[in-house]
Amino acid sequence: MSLELKSVTVTRGKAQILKDISGTLERGQIVGLIGPNGTGKSTLVNAIATIYPFGGNLHWEGRPVKLGEIGYMPQQAHVRASISVTETVLLGRHEGLGWRVGNALVDQAIAMLDEFGIGHLHNRSMHTLSGGQQQLVLLAQRLLREPKLLLLDEATSALDVRHQMQVFDRLRAYVDRTGALVVIAIHDLNLAARHADTIMLLNRGYVAGLGSFCDVVCADALREVYGIEAELLQSQSGQTVVLPLCAA
């Protein structure tokens, strides 16, 4: 099954942000949405999640997307309420307060926190955490529900390098275990090169490329889309590395 986009458009005010987005994204992979600021990455994530109205067609597993059936984490996600980290994660399963949960589910929530290296925070109040710690807690919350479609908008933007790698390792394990589709907007091209199976490159509201990183991202594309001169190198591990040189 797949996520199918056909001529998706989004207009905000008088500006048309997405102009003609089409493509098929298959389950069992991590799809990285890349492109410069203002090109429509967050808008596309919000359109897929049904947060923004859109033109065209969006179908998940052959039918319209329903927000309650997917996992969605916006870019500015944070919690100001005085609830604990464990309670926040449990909300991912129940989407509401005032319920009784068994010890097994609490243990599952804490185990999920342990996977992100923050199990020691389980009794802390959310409003006492840093932005990066909150990102990790909210990602654990989304994964506890085990959605088959997970939409993430800059889910690692507030994290240091170690935690970024840890998050993508967890996402990879999750995709391999469940066959889910993860769509994540990514600013860091080298993170996208290392961790995304498929790249959707956006430029000025259009799809400038869809495929593997090596097929989509080249020196010409970086010059045209990002306005930079860059070299693409191969690391000793065989990974593609983008080395920016100067503004074009």
Secondary structure, DSSP 8 states (H G I E B T S, - for coil): -EEEEEEEEEEETTEEEEEEEEEEEESSEEEEEE-STTSSHHHHHHHHTTSS--EEEEEETTEE--GGGSEEE-TT----SS-BHHHHHHHHHHSSSS----HHHHHHHHHHHHHTT-GGGTTSBGGGS-HHHHHHHHHHHHHHT--SEEEEESTTTT--HHHHHHHHHHHHHHHHHH--EEEEE-S-HHHHHHH-SEEEEEETTEEEEEE-HHHH--HHHIIIII-EEEEEEE-TTS-EEEEEEEE-
